[in-house]
């Protein structure tokens, strides 16, 4: 038997347990009464300035050299809210998301764009479970629904973050200001 080298397809084994296979179905039941225009998907992403593509093409036997800053720099993160019209609001900041920052984002950025018919869809990041943040959302008359665990494929804002990260990997960024601008 001749074996060939292939790229692995990684998956989360706990996702395929009978209990977890029911969770996306329960999520679909929870969102069924709402119109698609009512959904606001919220998530965060982050990048460092020396992100680059890991592969490139070259003639056989020749090595690829690509300019890239060897200094990682601070992590620049973005939290955003996506509606059917596109990105409704976003905040860039240094570091990673915590409950206090999430609560500030909800109060200062998300609450002003919420209406009573809206439903905010969140993943299961620990900061998203802040009772204060959920209360601020619900005070506007909007609802909150959590995605099933390990289900980023159900959050369309992940596609936007993927495109942004792809763009950043194509761009040579030498300092933090350039990362903010990109």
N, CA, C and O of each residue as an XYZ file, in Angstrom:
728
protein
N       0.853     -1.182      0.000
C       0.000      0.000      0.000
C       0.891      1.235      0.000
O       1.769      1.383      0.850
N       0.653      2.118     -0.965
C       1.446      3.337     -1.064
C       0.716      4.470     -0.339
O      -0.443      4.757     -0.641
N       1.389      5.108      0.613
C       0.809      6.222      1.357
C       1.325      7.535      0.798
O       2.478      7.638      0.379
N       0.456      8.536      0.797
C       0.859      9.862      0.353
C       0.669     10.848      1.481
O      -0.143     10.635      2.381
N       1.412     11.913      1.427
C       1.342     12.952      2.450
C       0.142     13.855      2.168
O      -0.039     14.318      1.042
N      -0.679     14.105      3.195
C      -1.858     14.944      3.052
C      -1.988     15.877      4.251
O      -1.468     15.609      5.334
N      -2.685     16.960      4.029
C      -2.980     17.882      5.121
C      -4.066     17.267      6.002
O      -5.043     16.717      5.494
N      -3.896     17.361      7.311
C      -4.892     16.847      8.243
C      -6.123     17.737      8.260
O      -6.017     18.951      8.087
N      -7.282     17.145      8.468
C      -8.513     17.892      8.729
C      -8.797     17.736     10.211
O      -9.202     16.663     10.658
N      -8.591     18.790     10.969
C      -8.773     18.728     12.413
C     -10.225     18.973     12.773
O     -10.913     19.748     12.110
N     -10.686     18.321     13.811
C     -12.041     18.524     14.311
C     -12.047     18.342     15.819
O     -11.148     17.722     16.386
N     -13.071     18.891     16.459
C     -13.218     18.799     17.908
C     -14.046     17.549     18.218
O     -15.243     17.532     17.928
N     -13.437     16.487     18.807
C     -14.181     15.243     19.018
C     -15.382     15.408     19.945
O     -16.376     14.698     19.791
N     -15.308     16.328     20.903
C     -16.428     16.504     21.836
C     -17.660     17.064     21.124
O     -18.784     16.908     21.602
N     -17.443     17.712     19.988
C     -18.554     18.295     19.233
C     -19.488     17.213     18.690
O     -20.671     17.479     18.478
N     -18.982     16.003     18.462
C     -19.774     14.936     17.867
C     -20.422     14.003     18.884
O     -20.897     12.931     18.511
N     -20.453     14.384     20.158
C     -21.163     13.571     21.148
C     -22.662     13.769     20.953
O     -23.073     14.822     20.468
N     -23.486     12.799     21.314
C     -24.941     12.932     21.115
C     -25.521     14.194     21.755
O     -26.394     14.841     21.177
N     -25.040     14.540     22.937
C     -25.543     15.736     23.623
C     -25.238     17.004     22.827
O     -26.100     17.868     22.670
N     -24.002     17.108     22.325
C     -23.612     18.303     21.584
C     -24.201     18.359     20.183
O     -24.339     19.446     19.622
N     -24.551     17.220     19.606
C     -25.185     17.227     18.291
C     -26.596     17.816     18.356
O     -27.105     18.305     17.348
N     -27.229     17.775     19.529
C     -28.572     18.344     19.699
C     -28.536     19.870     19.832
O     -29.525     20.537     19.530
N     -27.410     20.427     20.279
C     -27.354     21.859     20.570
C     -27.598     22.745     19.353
O     -28.337     23.722     19.475
N     -27.014     22.459     18.172
C     -27.354     23.297     17.016
C     -28.838     23.230     16.662
O     -29.420     24.217     16.213
N     -29.444     22.063     16.866
C     -30.881     21.929     16.601
C     -31.676     22.805     17.570
O     -32.620     23.481     17.160
N     -31.304     22.799     18.840
C     -31.977     23.646     19.835
C     -31.793     25.124     19.497
O     -32.715     25.920     19.673
N     -30.613     25.490     19.015
C     -30.340     26.865     18.610
C     -31.267     27.259     17.463
O     -31.827     28.355     17.462
N     -31.427     26.373     16.493
C     -32.308     26.656     15.356
C     -33.750     26.850     15.819
O     -34.468     27.685     15.270
N     -34.172     26.093     16.813
C     -35.522     26.259     17.373
C     -35.635     27.620     18.052
O     -36.661     28.290     17.930
N     -34.583     28.037     18.771
C     -34.598     29.324     19.475
C     -34.673     30.516     18.526
O     -35.315     31.518     18.841
N     -34.017     30.414     17.356
C     -34.004     31.560     16.450
C     -35.152     31.538     15.437
O     -35.387     32.534     14.753
N     -35.865     30.421     15.335
C     -36.923     30.276     14.327
C     -38.000     31.366     14.384
O     -38.451     31.801     13.324
N     -38.439     31.831     15.563
C     -39.517     32.834     15.579
C     -39.117     34.222     15.064
O     -39.986     35.071     14.869
N     -37.845     34.465     14.846
C     -37.378     35.806     14.496
C     -37.104     35.933     13.001
O     -36.821     34.949     12.319
N     -37.195     37.167     12.508
C     -36.815     37.459     11.125
C     -35.308     37.659     11.059
O     -34.698     38.106     12.030
N     -34.709     37.332      9.928
C     -33.259     37.474      9.755
C     -32.808     38.919      9.980
O     -31.699     39.148     10.462
N     -33.659     39.901      9.636
C     -33.302     41.306      9.814
C     -33.147     41.689     11.283
O     -32.560     42.723     11.601
N     -33.673     40.855     12.176
C     -33.620     41.153     13.606
C     -32.299     40.738     14.258
O     -32.003     41.163     15.375
N     -31.511     39.919     13.577
C     -30.306     39.370     14.188
C     -29.137     40.336     14.124
O     -28.887     40.975     13.102
N     -28.429     40.428     15.236
C     -27.163     41.152     15.306
C     -26.143     40.169     15.879
O     -26.245     39.745     17.031
N     -25.165     39.820     15.056
C     -24.138     38.869     15.466
C     -22.942     39.646     16.002
O     -22.460     40.586     15.370
N     -22.477     39.241     17.171
C     -21.397     39.956     17.836
C     -20.230     39.006     18.066
O     -20.428     37.866     18.487
N     -19.010     39.471     17.789
C     -17.829     38.651     18.046
C     -16.586     39.534     18.017
O     -16.649     40.699     17.624
N     -15.471     38.974     18.432
C     -14.216     39.716     18.449
C     -13.142     38.909     17.732
O     -13.242     37.692     17.580
N     -12.113     39.627     17.299
C     -10.962     39.005     16.656
C      -9.732     39.809     17.041
O      -9.846     40.913     17.572
N      -8.568     39.262     16.777
C      -7.340     39.983     17.102
C      -6.244     39.688     16.105
O      -6.286     38.692     15.383
N      -5.260     40.572     16.076
C      -4.142     40.405     15.159
C      -2.902     41.067     15.745
O      -2.991     41.981     16.565
N      -1.754     40.587     15.309
C      -0.489     41.229     15.647
C       0.134     41.699     14.343
O      -0.246     41.237     13.267
N       1.077     42.603     14.433
C       1.561     43.236     13.207
C       2.463     42.341     12.372
O       2.699     42.653     11.205
N       2.972     41.253     12.909
C       3.833     40.402     12.082
C       3.099     39.174     11.552
O       3.733     38.172     11.222
N       1.767     39.239     11.466
C       1.020     38.159     10.830
C       1.378     38.123      9.351
O       1.451     39.166      8.701
N       1.594     36.960      8.835
C       1.929     36.827      7.420
C       1.446     35.480      6.919
O       1.218     34.562      7.706
N       1.295     35.367      5.638
C       0.942     34.075      5.050
C       2.079     33.104      5.291
O       3.247     33.492      5.249
N       1.757     31.857      5.542
C       2.801     30.882      5.841
C       3.321     30.194      4.589
O       4.346     29.514      4.645
N       2.630     30.355      3.449
C       3.063     29.685      2.225
C       3.105     30.668      1.067
O       2.412     31.685      1.075
N       3.919     30.356      0.081
C       4.012     31.158     -1.138
C       4.506     30.243     -2.255
O       4.924     29.113     -2.004
N       4.456     30.733     -3.469
C       4.911     29.942     -4.620
C       6.281     30.434     -5.073
O       6.594     31.621     -4.993
N       7.088     29.488     -5.549
C       8.397     29.834     -6.101
C       8.809     28.732     -7.070
O       8.251     27.634     -7.047
N       9.778     29.026     -7.911
C      10.293     27.957     -8.774
C      10.874     26.836     -7.915
O      11.398     27.081     -6.828
N      10.776     25.628     -8.407
C      11.255     24.480     -7.654
C      12.722     24.646     -7.293
O      13.551     25.004     -8.130
N      13.021     24.379     -6.036
C      14.389     24.461     -5.553
C      14.808     25.838     -5.071
O      15.922     26.000     -4.574
N      13.947     26.827     -5.205
C      14.287     28.166     -4.741
C      13.461     28.510     -3.505
O      12.271     28.204     -3.420
N      14.120     29.145     -2.566
C      13.481     29.538     -1.319
C      12.787     30.888     -1.482
O      13.267     31.762     -2.204
N      11.649     31.045     -0.801
C      10.909     32.311     -0.826
C      11.413     33.190      0.302
O      11.546     32.737      1.439
N      11.694     34.447     -0.010
C      12.037     35.427      1.007
C      10.955     36.494      0.977
O      10.602     37.018     -0.080
N      10.441     36.801      2.149
C       9.353     37.771      2.240
C       9.660     38.752      3.365
O      10.008     38.334      4.470
N       9.536     40.065      3.096
C       9.782     41.020      4.181
C       8.711     40.892      5.254
O       7.525     40.751      4.954
N       9.142     40.942      6.495
C       8.203     40.839      7.604
C       8.883     41.359      8.858
O      10.061     41.093      9.100
N       8.132     42.099      9.645
C       8.670     42.589     10.904
C       8.866     41.405     11.849
O       7.961     40.588     12.020
N      10.029     41.314     12.451
C      10.272     40.232     13.402
C       9.740     40.577     14.783
O       9.717     39.730     15.676
N       9.314     41.817     14.957
C       8.780     42.258     16.238
C       7.265     42.062     16.214
O       6.570     42.611     15.359
N       6.776     41.292     17.141
C       5.355     40.958     17.170
C       4.495     42.177     17.462
O       3.473     42.381     16.806
N       4.882     42.973     18.412
C       4.096     44.142     18.784
C       2.875     43.752     19.596
O       2.636     42.568     19.836
N       2.102     44.742     20.020
C       0.921     44.444     20.837
C      -0.186     43.813     19.990
O      -0.261     44.015     18.778
N      -1.028     43.057     20.657
C      -2.189     42.467     19.994
C      -3.250     43.558     19.859
O      -3.622     44.190     20.848
N      -3.735     43.776     18.644
C      -4.815     44.721     18.400
C      -6.061     43.888     18.141
O      -6.099     43.085     17.209
N      -7.058     44.080     18.956
C      -8.295     43.309     18.843
C      -9.427     44.216     18.391
O      -9.380     45.432     18.572
N     -10.425     43.615     17.810
C     -11.611     44.335     17.359
C     -12.832     43.556     17.784
O     -12.894     42.340     17.599
N     -13.800     44.241     18.349
C     -15.101     43.640     18.626
C     -16.102     44.383     17.748
O     -16.073     45.610     17.650
N     -16.976     43.630     17.122
C     -17.928     44.251     16.211
C     -19.284     43.584     16.252
O     -19.444     42.474     16.760
N     -20.264     44.299     15.698
C     -21.634     43.795     15.616
C     -22.062     43.836     14.156
O     -21.926     44.864     13.492
N     -22.575     42.728     13.664
C     -22.980     42.585     12.273
C     -24.480     42.392     12.167
O     -25.050     41.495     12.788
N     -25.115     43.248     11.369
C     -26.526     43.095     11.057
C     -26.680     42.776      9.580
O     -25.682     42.593      8.883
N     -27.905     42.707      9.092
C     -28.108     42.409      7.672
C     -27.595     43.533      6.782
O     -27.308     43.309      5.606
N     -27.475     44.757      7.338
C     -26.968     45.899      6.564
C     -25.443     45.942      6.524
O     -24.875     46.731      5.769
N     -24.779     45.126      7.306
C     -23.317     45.129      7.396
C     -22.879     45.385      8.830
O     -23.649     45.192      9.771
N     -21.633     45.822      8.984
C     -21.106     46.106     10.323
C     -21.835     47.327     10.887
O     -21.825     48.399     10.283
N     -22.468     47.152     12.052
C     -23.223     48.237     12.683
C     -22.338     49.104     13.555
O     -22.503     50.323     13.610
N     -21.404     48.472     14.231
C     -20.512     49.194     15.128
C     -19.305     48.309     15.426
O     -19.395     47.083     15.370
N     -18.177     48.941     15.742
C     -16.963     48.181     16.056
C     -16.058     49.020     16.951
O     -16.143     50.248     16.977
N     -15.202     48.334     17.673
C     -14.244     48.982     18.566
C     -12.918     48.249     18.456
O     -12.873     47.027     18.596
N     -11.829     48.989     18.203
C     -10.478     48.417     18.211
C      -9.808     48.781     19.527
O     -10.000     49.880     20.048
N      -9.027     47.860     20.058
C      -8.358     48.091     21.341
C      -7.137     47.192     21.429
O      -7.036     46.201     20.706
N      -6.217     47.534     22.308
C      -5.038     46.700     22.529
C      -5.339     45.667     23.592
O      -5.972     45.966     24.604
N      -4.882     44.444     23.356
C      -5.063     43.374     24.320
C      -6.195     42.442     23.928
O      -6.603     42.381     22.768
N      -6.690     41.719     24.918
C      -7.780     40.777     24.684
C      -9.027     41.231     25.441
O      -8.954     42.062     26.347
N     -10.151     40.679     25.057
C     -11.433     41.082     25.625
C     -11.605     40.551     27.043
O     -11.291     39.395     27.328
N     -12.110     41.412     27.929
C     -12.487     40.990     29.279
C     -13.892     41.518     29.554
O     -14.440     42.257     28.737
N     -14.469     41.159     30.663
C     -15.849     41.543     30.971
C     -16.041     43.052     31.024
O     -17.036     43.563     30.509
N     -15.104     43.777     31.639
C     -15.238     45.241     31.739
C     -15.250     45.899     30.366
O     -16.077     46.771     30.096
N     -14.341     45.484     29.508
C     -14.273     46.044     28.159
C     -15.536     45.679     27.369
O     -16.073     46.509     26.634
N     -16.003     44.446     27.521
C     -17.219     44.011     26.846
C     -18.420     44.845     27.300
O     -19.237     45.267     26.481
N     -18.517     45.075     28.597
C     -19.615     45.893     29.128
C     -19.546     47.320     28.582
O     -20.575     47.905     28.242
N     -18.340     47.880     28.497
C     -18.177     49.230     27.924
C     -18.606     49.253     26.462
O     -19.272     50.192     26.026
N     -18.227     48.220     25.698
C     -18.627     48.144     24.294
C     -20.153     48.092     24.168
O     -20.741     48.787     23.339
N     -20.775     47.270     24.989
C     -22.238     47.138     24.936
C     -22.887     48.487     25.244
O     -23.776     48.933     24.520
N     -22.441     49.130     26.314
C     -23.050     50.397     26.742
C     -22.820     51.534     25.750
O     -23.753     52.263     25.412
N     -21.584     51.687     25.286
C     -21.229     52.850     24.469
C     -21.417     52.657     22.963
O     -21.612     53.634     22.240
N     -21.363     51.420     22.484
C     -21.410     51.177     21.049
C     -22.655     50.407     20.594
O     -23.288     50.779     19.606
N     -23.006     49.327     21.321
C     -24.104     48.477     20.853
C     -25.477     49.003     21.249
O     -26.379     49.050     20.413
N     -25.653     49.395     22.499
C     -26.967     49.866     22.965
C     -27.530     50.992     22.093
O     -28.728     50.980     21.809
N     -26.718     51.968     21.654
C     -27.279     53.028     20.806
C     -27.861     52.551     19.473
O     -28.692     53.249     18.891
N     -27.447     51.381     18.973
C     -27.978     50.899     17.686
C     -29.050     49.823     17.848
O     -29.595     49.340     16.856
N     -29.357     49.443     19.096
C     -30.362     48.392     19.325
C     -31.770     48.963     19.329
O     -32.000     50.094     19.757
N     -32.705     48.157     18.844
C     -34.128     48.468     18.931
C     -34.822     47.262     19.563
O     -34.242     46.178     19.619
N     -36.043     47.437     20.036
C     -36.714     46.341     20.731
C     -36.891     45.050     19.928
O     -37.017     43.981     20.524
N     -36.904     45.119     18.621
C     -37.112     43.897     17.831
C     -35.833     43.089     17.620
O     -35.903     41.952     17.151
N     -34.677     43.641     17.952
C     -33.399     43.002     17.648
C     -33.083     41.850     18.602
O     -33.548     41.813     19.741
N     -32.280     40.914     18.101
C     -31.804     39.778     18.892
C     -30.292     39.718     18.722
O     -29.797     39.576     17.604
N     -29.565     39.824     19.813
C     -28.105     39.792     19.781
C     -27.657     38.343     19.945
O     -28.000     37.677     20.921
N     -26.881     37.871     18.968
C     -26.376     36.493     18.990
C     -24.918     36.549     19.420
O     -24.104     37.234     18.801
N     -24.593     35.817     20.493
C     -23.248     35.814     21.072
C     -22.682     34.406     21.097
O     -23.430     33.433     21.188
N     -21.345     34.293     21.016
C     -20.742     32.989     21.244
C     -20.576     32.800     22.750
O     -21.073     33.612     23.531
N     -19.903     31.765     23.156
C     -19.832     31.439     24.576
C     -18.556     31.888     25.265
O     -18.127     31.269     26.239
N     -17.942     32.960     24.772
C     -16.778     33.524     25.469
C     -17.220     33.929     26.873
O     -18.336     34.414     27.058
N     -16.362     33.735     27.848
C     -16.752     34.002     29.239
C     -17.197     35.441     29.444
O     -18.122     35.692     30.217
N     -16.555     36.397     28.765
C     -16.930     37.801     28.940
C     -18.338     38.075     28.410
O     -18.993     39.010     28.871
N     -18.812     37.284     27.458
C     -20.156     37.483     26.901
C     -21.260     37.099     27.884
O     -22.419     37.470     27.699
N     -20.903     36.369     28.906
C     -21.893     35.957     29.901
C     -22.031     36.956     31.047
O     -22.624     36.637     32.078
N     -21.497     38.144     30.878
C     -21.610     39.188     31.889
C     -23.080     39.549     32.102
O     -23.774     39.948     31.167
N     -23.539     39.404     33.331
C     -24.939     39.718     33.651
C     -25.245     41.187     33.394
O     -26.338     41.530     32.944
N     -24.279     42.052     33.680
C     -24.467     43.488     33.458
C     -24.667     43.786     31.972
O     -25.551     44.560     31.605
N     -23.842     43.168     31.115
C     -23.945     43.390     29.667
C     -25.276     42.864     29.132
O     -25.933     43.530     28.332
N     -25.671     41.677     29.572
C     -26.943     41.099     29.123
C     -28.103     41.982     29.565
O     -29.048     42.198     28.805
N     -28.034     42.490     30.788
C     -29.094     43.369     31.296
C     -29.181     44.652     30.465
O     -30.280     45.126     30.177
N     -28.030     45.217     30.078
C     -28.040     46.437     29.252
C     -28.710     46.174     27.901
O     -29.469     47.006     27.403
N     -28.424     45.017     27.319
C     -29.048     44.663     26.033
C     -30.554     44.503     26.217
O     -31.343     45.034     25.436
N     -30.939     43.778     27.243
C     -32.366     43.506     27.460
C     -33.144     44.755     27.849
O     -34.348     44.827     27.606
N     -32.478     45.740     28.451
C     -33.130     47.011     28.808
C     -33.646     47.732     27.563
O     -34.635     48.462     27.636
N     -32.986     47.534     26.427
C     -33.423     48.171     25.178
C     -34.627     47.459     24.568
O     -35.222     47.953     23.611
N     -34.987     46.302     25.118
C     -36.070     45.495     24.553
C     -35.551     44.424     23.610
O     -36.321     43.600     23.118
N     -34.255     44.432     23.355
C     -33.652     43.407     22.488
C     -33.448     42.124     23.291
O     -33.401     42.145     24.521
N     -33.329     41.017     22.579
C     -33.093     39.730     23.222
C     -31.652     39.287     23.059
O     -30.884     39.893     22.312
N     -31.293     38.226     23.765
C     -29.949     37.648     23.689
C     -30.093     36.144     23.494
O     -30.837     35.482     24.217
N     -29.377     35.612     22.512
C     -29.312     34.163     22.293
C     -27.843     33.795     22.161
O     -27.082     34.475     21.471
N     -27.448     32.708     22.831
C     -26.073     32.235     22.744
C     -25.971     31.128     21.697
O     -26.843     30.266     21.595
N     -24.897     31.173     20.931
C     -24.620     30.115     19.971
C     -24.300     28.825     20.711
O     -23.879     28.875     21.867
N     -24.487     27.671     20.079
C     -24.038     26.423     20.700
C     -22.514     26.459     20.853
O     -21.832     27.122     20.071
N     -21.976     25.756     21.850
C     -20.520     25.728     22.030
C     -19.819     25.208     20.775
O     -20.341     24.338     20.079
N     -18.640     25.746     20.497
C     -17.793     25.304     19.385
C     -18.525     25.338     18.044
O     -18.415     24.401     17.253
N     -19.268     26.410     17.786
C     -20.013     26.514     16.527
C     -19.775     27.857     15.831
O     -20.730     28.587     15.565
N     -18.528     28.189     15.536
C     -18.273     29.463     14.872
C     -18.895     29.528     13.478
O     -19.123     30.616     12.948
N     -19.170     28.366     12.884
C     -19.767     28.350     11.548
C     -21.176     28.929     11.530
O     -21.702     29.234     10.460
N     -21.796     29.083     12.700
C     -23.141     29.657     12.791
C     -23.109     31.172     12.973
O     -24.163     31.805     13.047
N     -21.927     31.755     13.045
C     -21.790     33.196     13.266
C     -21.205     33.853     12.014
O     -20.005     33.735     11.767
N     -22.032     34.544     11.217
C     -21.540     35.102      9.959
C     -20.449     36.165     10.111
O     -19.712     36.411      9.156
N     -20.325     36.789     11.259
C     -19.266     37.786     11.425
C     -17.882     37.130     11.371
O     -16.884     37.798     11.099
N     -17.827     35.824     11.628
C     -16.553     35.098     11.521
C     -16.007     35.181     10.093
O     -14.792     35.220      9.899
N     -16.894     35.208      9.092
C     -16.457     35.320      7.698
C     -15.811     36.677      7.440
O     -14.834     36.777      6.698
N     -16.363     37.722      8.059
C     -15.789     39.068      7.912
C     -14.409     39.103      8.561
O     -13.458     39.620      7.974
N     -14.299     38.555      9.772
C     -13.001     38.549     10.450
C     -11.987     37.768      9.625
O     -10.822     38.159      9.555
N     -12.403     36.678      9.004
C     -11.504     35.883      8.182
C     -10.975     36.702      6.999
O      -9.790     36.627      6.676
N     -11.845     37.478      6.356
C     -11.423     38.314      5.235
C     -10.462     39.408      5.698
O      -9.487     39.716      5.013
N     -10.743     39.989      6.855
C      -9.862     41.035      7.393
C      -8.492     40.450      7.716
O      -7.470     41.057      7.397
N      -8.464     39.280      8.346
C      -7.172     38.664      8.675
C      -6.404     38.290      7.421
O      -5.180     38.415      7.387
N      -7.101     37.834      6.392
C      -6.448     37.511      5.127
C      -5.819     38.768      4.529
O      -4.688     38.728      4.044
N      -6.546     39.879      4.562
C      -6.007     41.147      4.063
C      -4.767     41.556      4.860
O      -3.761     41.976      4.287
N      -4.850     41.430      6.191
C      -3.718     41.825      7.036
C      -2.485     40.969      6.757
O      -1.360     41.464      6.826
N      -2.685     39.694      6.442
C      -1.549     38.820      6.152
C      -0.883     39.187      4.830
O       0.305     38.925      4.641
N      -1.639     39.790      3.916
C      -1.072     40.231      2.637
C      -0.322     41.554      2.781
O       0.505     41.901      1.937
N      -0.611     42.284      3.845
C      -0.084     43.627      4.030
C       1.120     43.593      4.960
O       1.070     42.964      6.017
N       2.188     44.255      4.580
C       3.368     44.341      5.449
C       3.148     45.511      6.397
O       3.010     46.656      5.969
N       3.116     45.209      7.686
C       2.830     46.221      8.699
C       4.053     46.363      9.595
O       4.506     45.401     10.215
N       4.577     47.583      9.650
C       5.811     47.819     10.394
C       5.597     48.396     11.786
O       6.483     48.285     12.634
N       4.449     49.006     12.043
C       4.229     49.561     13.377
C       2.748     49.461     13.752
O       1.900     49.165     12.910
N       2.460     49.708     15.007
C       1.107     49.552     15.531
C       0.126     50.506     14.866
O      -1.032     50.149     14.645
N       0.574     51.708     14.547
C      -0.327     52.691     13.895
C      -0.792     52.159     12.544
O      -1.955     52.330     12.177
N       0.103     51.518     11.805
C      -0.262     50.953     10.507
C      -1.278     49.817     10.676
O      -2.150     49.631      9.827
N      -1.165     49.066     11.764
C      -2.119     47.980     12.024
C      -3.503     48.566     12.306
O      -4.504     48.048     11.810
N      -3.571     49.636     13.090
C      -4.851     50.292     13.354
C      -5.467     50.822     12.056
O      -6.672     50.698     11.835
N      -4.629     51.411     11.204
C      -5.121     51.969      9.946
C      -5.612     50.895      8.991
O      -6.586     51.101      8.266
N      -4.931     49.733      8.988
C      -5.315     48.646      8.089
C      -6.659     48.104      8.496
O      -7.168     47.178      7.864
